[in-house]
Amino acid sequence: MSRIIRNTALLVLPFMVMIIVNEMVRLTQKDGPYSQHGVTTINSGEKVTDRCTWICHNNTNYCKEHHVTVLKPYLWITDIFYFGIIGLMQLTGSYGLANIIVLVILVPLWIWYFTIRSLNIQDKINKLKAKR
């Protein structure tokens, strides 16, 4: 497989899988959608104890109380990073835009870049081993 095809697939396929999964989940949702700032979401904003909804986004403590099980003893550690990132994004003056730029664009591109670098280095190692 050529590097261009591999690299493009590694960039595009995760987003395609995410869209497909979201659209399949949309078909199974029985609750009414949640709307905020003129945007309609897949999940509802209802308080539900057996799964996360938009109430968990809007009220983190509700989510931690009803949905967090395995990591409950470590919340004191993860909260530092979680609320730190949120605080930094809020400092930009446009939390929503900062969230999209950082978490939807920059972090995936960063992961993709280092994945490609790793694969390229592995290709070089394999070529060197083949020369022996």
N, C-alpha and C positions, 0 to 999 in steps of 0.2 A: 504494500500500500504506500502510495507516495506521501511524503510529509505534508503536503498542502491539503490533501484529502483528509488525512488523519487529524491534522490540527483544526481544520474547519469543522469536522465532525465532533471533535472534543469541545469546541466552542458552542455549536448549535444544538447538539443532541440533548444536553441537560435542560435547556430552555424548552425544547419541544416536549420532552417527557413531562416537565412541570405543567405546561399548558394542557397536555392531554389528560393528565391526572386531575387537574383542576376542573376541566370540562366534564370529565366522567363523574366527579364528585358532585358537580352542580346538578346533574340529572337525578341524583339520589337524595337531594336535600328536600326534606318535608317542611322545614320551618320557612317562614317568610324571610326574604333577604333584608339586610340592614343597609340603610342609606346614610351617608355622611358626606357633607360638602358636595352634594350632587352626584356622588358616586355610589352605585348599588353594588353590594358585595355578594359573595356566595353564601356565607354564613349569616345567621341571624345575630341579633344583639341581645337575645334573651339570656337570662341567668339559668344555665343548665348545669347540673352537678356532674353528669357523666361524660362531658366533653367540653372542649373550649369553644367559645363563640367570641364575638366582638367585645363582649363584656370583659373578657380576659385581657384584650388589648387596652381597653379603656380603664380597667381597674385590676392592676396586677395582683393586688392582695387577694381579690376574689379567686383568681386563678390559683395562686399559691395555696390558698386554704382548701380548695375543692379538687384540684387536679394534679398537684405535685405530690408524688408518692416516693419514688426512689431517691430523688435528690434533696428531699426535705432537710436532712442534716447538714447539707452543704450550701443552703441558701445564703448564709451569712457571707460566704465567699463569692458566689456567683452574683449576688446582688450588687457588690462593689463594681464589678465590670458592667453588668446590665444597666444599672442606673447611671453609671459613669458615661457610658456610650450615649444613652438617651440625653443626659445633661449636656454633653458636648455638642450633640446635634441640635439641641434647643438653643444653644449659644449662637448658632449661625443665624438665627432669626427666621429661618424657614425649615422647621423640623422635617416636614414631609419631603421637601426637595433634597435635603441633606441625606435623609434615609434612603431615597431612591439612588442618589449618586453614589453613596458609600456602599450600601448593602446589596443593591441590585446591579450596579455597574462595576465599581472599583474592586470590591472583594472577589466577585467571580472572575474578573479579568486577571487579578493577581494570582488566584489559584490556577487559572488556565495557563498563565505565563510560566509559572514554576513547574506545572505538570509537563508542558512542552519542553522546557529546559531539561527536566529530568529524563524524559524520553530521548531527547537528542544526545545527552551524555551516555545513556545506556546504549544507544546505537553505536556511538564511538567505541565504547568498551567492547561491544560484540564484534566490531570490525577488527579491533586490535587482537582479540582472542582468536579470531579466524585466521589472522596472518601468521600465527605461530606455527 
